[in-house]
Amino acid sequence: MSVLAVNVDKTGPAEIDHPAAEKLVSGDPVFTTWNIEERDGLFAGIWQSTPGKWHVQYDEWEYFSILEGHSILTDAGGVETHLKAGDRMILRPGFSGTWEVLETTVKDYVIRL
């Protein structure tokens, strides 16, 4: 089938994870990911995180749309971007900084390796 509906009700099988200890800045964030598509270097799904802050380094390209919550993405130069429902962003390979979840955040995403 060449069409796949995206279910955002966050039911069904999910992967639970945490940031690596060496990346954690504060809190105890829990990541929950509902994978929808994984093929040919393309990944798409729904991601949720509880509050906390960690370092990020992107080696891949990612488009995402914030569905719920409030996060702050800060680049290596200290520039903050507040992310709330309705915000959309592209992160390119080479981006580094921190991701801080202030209110549990949910995003849908597409990642291309």
Secondary structure as UniProt FT lines:
FT   STRAND          15..17
FT   TURN            21..23
FT   STRAND          24..27
FT   STRAND          31..39
FT   TURN            40..41
FT   STRAND          42..49
FT   STRAND          52..57
FT   STRAND          61..75
FT   TURN            76..77
FT   STRAND          80..84
FT   TURN            85..86
FT   STRAND          88..91
FT   TURN            93..94
FT   STRAND          96..112
//
